[in-house]
Amino acid sequence: MASLNMLGEKEIIRIIQEELDIMPDLIMGLSDDVSAINMNGKVAILKTDMLVGKTDVPPGMSLRQAARKAVIMNISDFAAKGASPLVMLASLGLPKELKERDVREIAAGLNEGAREYGIYIIGGDTNESSDLIINCSLFGFCDRKHLISRRGARPGDILAVTGEFGKTSAGLRILLEGLSAPQEIKSALINAVLLPRARLNEGLALSRIGGVTSSIDSSDGLAWSLYELSDASNVGFIVDYVPLAEEAVKFAGIHNFDPIDLGLYGGEEYELVVTIKPQFWKAAKRAVSKAGGSLIKIGTAIKEKKVELRIGGEKRPIERRGWEHFSG
Amino acid sequence: MASLNMLGEKEIIRIIQEELDIMPDLIMGLSDDVSAINMNGKVAILKTDMLVGKTDVPPGMSLRQAARKAVIMNISDFAAKGASPLVMLASLGLPKELKERDVREIAAGLNEGAREYGIYIIGGDTNESSDLIINCSLFGFCDRKHLISRRGARPGDILAVTGEFGKTSAGLRILLEGLSAPQEIKSALINAVLLPRARLNEGLALSRIGGVTSSIDSSDGLAWSLYELSDASNVGFIVDYVPLAEEAVKFAGIHNFDPIDLGLYGGEEYELVVTIKPQFWKAAKRAVSKAGGSLIKIGTAIKEKKVELRIGGEKRPIERRGWEHFSG
């Protein structure tokens, strides 16, 4: 019988779903980024996400940064769904070698991440464990009409993202593989990994305009997110532009990487990837800009279920890969 | 600087609390068993609890039972506070050696525990980790006036519990230390550990009568729970009766244990420990009986902050001990 490192995360989730009774009248559940239940008109939104030290904390990331990241991971999923976070619970599994100051750093990082997005940590649990485990559970609200699933993309919709890609990909190569980078770009690349930001203002703004048909964050990489939207919405995508951070392009040049690959097959990035009805495009751009961000068109949803790159006359399939638990 | 195995769980929680901003108008937070926030008159209740394989799963407990127990741990805290659970999220940390059938067992155990108490698991997360980690986060509601904290006990209140003690203590000694027990009591003792039940009906019934002044479950043992209530309410307790399960008394006789010690210093038990205003005692007993349980008077709250046993003329202090993470 297959053990977990052969199954992959998606298959594990499928097995779990098979064993669970499905709640009647559930609005959103295990197959989307958050769970949503109806509460007298309003929708209550819940999300839990576990950070495991050995897989989610690259070398060079402090405990404070790891704890902050555990918060950001959850906030980002709320951002993608258009839900306002309110309060968070944090469960900790702490290796017994940790010191008092380590616990303080973890708590301070949790608080820092929460307060950046206006929420509070109001409860939790602590345990001894072999790995560092930081499990955050986020709770908040949404108007039913503002909640954006992964499923609504239709052929013809505009595919857009909230920022440039490639920095975390480069940063991870520096942190994990020890690749070099000149001083003037190194800290930008590393900080993209160590100090991620969730696009909460952008996500909330997008959810209010009414024409966003599907949304996800890019925490598993842009390519992976496109396949998730493609599967959930049963559409394909033509990508005709991959916005790349200047520092990532420089890094790619130095190491002879394809910069577009850096942008597509990253991870640990928290940009939003959304589809928008064309007639709402201007309103969406304006709303995100007003929220302090930018919305960049990268392609179009198509009927045929494929994910393809078309840049400068060149045409090639985008691969379904990105970072996944249990796969390595 | 102290490492965690010298600090103890209470001290770790204190350190964490120091680093967290406190949410204004929070109804219940890190110093109680659940978190509670005001939501237009109603109160939203949140709780997260992590089960770690190596500390929370005794030998002999199946994965299915461990997962079910992870649910019960959370339900029991809702029961103690008088809150109705509604939905649950489950985050899993799975060692990579696990097989597909193990994942199925875990999911089935989660579902079993949830459905026993009428709730559904609506979301979660899976990760690879060294230990087995099952983190459940429970969400539900309560009327503000029904929510029972740890803080309200006053001198003169009746101290009561919802069942007998000692079975889990004996069961853990069989499972962990290999002690023997005759066949006719062995399975009752072991099953008390492997298949715990939360006193949800009893807790909800008690919360509705209005005279319950404080409440906690006995998951860390009866003695420990008494000290928690004593600290939070700033009262002491005289315990004049420790209700013991027949099987526990037999087990104590065989191994020359003090049966009362078995009852006091256990853990993994999910009886409720409550204080009740004397004029509400009859109503409380009736309400719990109607809910299918029983309420047993074990003592009285007193002004002096001590926890003392007074049985048959004998007087001795109850020790502040019980099972605690990081302490061993």
Contacts between the chains, C-beta under 8 A, distances in Angstrom:
chain1	res1	chain2	res2	distance
A	1	B	99	4.7
A	1	B	100	5.4
A	1	B	101	6.2
A	2	B	99	6.9
A	2	B	100	5.3
A	3	B	96	6.6
A	3	B	97	6.0
A	3	B	98	6.5
A	3	B	99	5.4
A	3	B	100	7.9
A	4	B	94	5.7
A	4	B	95	7.7
A	4	B	96	5.0
A	4	B	97	7.6
A	4	B	98	5.2
A	4	B	99	7.6
A	4	B	103	7.1
A	4	B	128	7.0
A	5	B	96	4.5
A	5	B	128	7.8
A	7	B	100	6.4
A	7	B	103	7.9
A	9	B	126	6.0
A	12	B	94	7.3
A	12	B	103	5.8
A	12	B	126	5.2
A	13	B	126	6.2
A	15	B	100	6.2
A	15	B	103	5.2
A	15	B	104	5.9
A	15	B	107	6.8
A	16	B	92	7.9
A	16	B	103	6.4
A	16	B	106	7.7
A	16	B	107	4.2
A	16	B	124	7.3
A	16	B	126	7.2
A	17	B	107	7.9
A	18	B	104	7.6
A	18	B	107	7.5
A	19	B	104	5.7
A	19	B	107	3.6
A	19	B	108	4.6
A	19	B	110	7.8
A	19	B	111	5.6
A	20	B	107	6.1
A	20	B	110	7.2
A	20	B	111	4.9
A	20	B	120	7.7
A	20	B	121	5.3
A	21	B	111	5.8
A	21	B	114	7.7
A	21	B	115	5.9
A	21	B	120	6.2
A	22	B	120	7.4
A	23	B	87	6.8
A	23	B	120	3.6
A	23	B	122	5.6
A	26	B	120	7.4
A	26	B	122	5.8
A	29	B	122	4.9
A	29	B	123	6.1
A	30	B	122	7.1
A	30	B	123	5.9
A	30	B	124	6.8
A	34	B	123	7.0
A	35	B	87	7.1
A	35	B	89	6.6
A	35	B	122	4.3
A	35	B	123	3.4
A	37	B	86	7.3
A	37	B	87	5.9
A	37	B	122	6.9
A	44	B	44	7.7
A	44	B	139	7.3
A	46	B	87	6.9
A	46	B	89	5.7
A	46	B	122	7.1
A	46	B	123	6.1
A	46	B	137	7.4
A	46	B	139	5.9
A	47	B	89	7.4
A	47	B	123	6.8
A	48	B	48	8.0
A	48	B	89	4.1
A	48	B	90	7.5
A	48	B	91	4.8
A	48	B	123	6.5
A	48	B	124	6.2
A	48	B	125	5.6
A	48	B	135	7.1
A	48	B	137	5.2
A	49	B	91	7.1
A	49	B	125	5.1
A	50	B	91	4.3
A	50	B	92	7.7
A	50	B	93	6.2
A	50	B	125	5.2
A	50	B	127	5.0
A	50	B	133	7.3
A	50	B	135	6.5
A	52	B	93	6.0
A	52	B	127	4.9
A	52	B	128	6.7
A	52	B	129	4.9
A	54	B	129	7.6
A	54	B	130	7.3
A	55	B	127	6.8
A	55	B	128	5.9
A	56	B	127	7.8
A	86	B	37	7.3
A	87	B	23	6.8
A	87	B	35	7.1
A	87	B	37	5.9
A	87	B	46	6.9
A	89	B	35	6.5
A	89	B	46	5.7
A	89	B	47	7.4
A	89	B	48	4.1
A	89	B	137	6.1
A	90	B	48	7.5
A	91	B	48	4.8
A	91	B	49	7.1
A	91	B	50	4.3
A	91	B	135	5.1
A	91	B	137	7.9
A	92	B	16	7.9
A	92	B	50	7.7
A	93	B	50	6.2
A	93	B	52	6.0
A	93	B	93	7.7
A	93	B	131	7.3
A	93	B	133	6.1
A	94	B	4	5.7
A	94	B	12	7.3
A	95	B	4	7.7
A	96	B	3	6.6
A	96	B	4	5.0
A	96	B	5	4.5
A	96	B	326	6.4
A	97	B	3	6.0
A	97	B	4	7.6
A	98	B	3	6.6
A	98	B	4	5.2
A	99	B	1	4.7
A	99	B	2	6.9
A	99	B	3	5.4
A	99	B	4	7.6
A	100	B	1	5.5
A	100	B	2	5.3
A	100	B	3	7.9
A	100	B	4	8.0
A	100	B	7	6.4
A	100	B	15	6.2
A	101	B	1	6.2
A	103	B	4	7.1
A	103	B	7	7.9
A	103	B	12	5.8
A	103	B	15	5.1
A	103	B	16	6.4
A	104	B	15	5.9
A	104	B	18	7.6
A	104	B	19	5.6
A	106	B	16	7.7
A	107	B	15	6.8
A	107	B	16	4.2
A	107	B	17	8.0
A	107	B	18	7.6
A	107	B	19	3.5
A	107	B	20	6.1
A	108	B	19	4.7
A	110	B	19	7.8
A	110	B	20	7.2
A	111	B	19	5.7
A	111	B	20	4.9
A	111	B	21	5.8
A	114	B	21	7.7
A	115	B	21	5.9
A	120	B	20	7.7
A	120	B	21	6.2
A	120	B	22	7.4
A	120	B	23	3.6
A	120	B	26	7.4
A	121	B	20	5.3
A	122	B	23	5.5
A	122	B	26	5.8
A	122	B	29	4.9
A	122	B	30	7.1
A	122	B	35	4.3
A	122	B	37	6.8
A	122	B	46	7.2
A	123	B	29	6.0
A	123	B	30	5.8
A	123	B	34	7.0
A	123	B	35	3.4
A	123	B	46	6.1
A	123	B	47	6.8
A	123	B	48	6.5
A	124	B	16	7.3
A	124	B	30	6.8
A	124	B	48	6.2
A	125	B	48	5.6
A	125	B	49	5.1
A	125	B	50	5.2
A	126	B	9	6.0
A	126	B	12	5.2
A	126	B	13	6.2
A	126	B	16	7.2
A	126	B	325	6.9
A	127	B	50	4.9
A	127	B	52	4.9
A	127	B	55	6.8
A	127	B	56	7.8
A	127	B	325	5.6
A	128	B	4	7.1
A	128	B	5	7.8
A	128	B	52	6.7
A	128	B	55	5.9
A	128	B	325	5.1
A	128	B	326	5.3
A	129	B	52	4.9
A	129	B	54	7.6
A	129	B	129	7.8
A	129	B	130	7.9
A	129	B	131	5.0
A	129	B	133	6.6
A	130	B	54	7.3
A	130	B	129	7.9
A	130	B	130	4.2
A	130	B	131	5.0
A	131	B	93	7.2
A	131	B	129	5.0
A	131	B	130	5.0
A	131	B	131	6.6
A	133	B	50	7.3
A	133	B	93	6.1
A	133	B	129	6.6
A	133	B	133	5.7
A	133	B	135	7.8
A	135	B	48	7.1
A	135	B	50	6.5
A	135	B	91	5.1
A	135	B	125	8.0
A	135	B	133	7.8
A	135	B	135	4.4
A	137	B	46	7.4
A	137	B	48	5.2
A	137	B	89	6.1
A	137	B	91	7.9
A	137	B	137	3.8
A	139	B	44	7.3
A	139	B	46	5.9
A	139	B	139	6.7
A	325	B	126	6.8
A	325	B	127	5.5
A	325	B	128	5.2
A	326	B	96	6.5
A	326	B	128	5.3
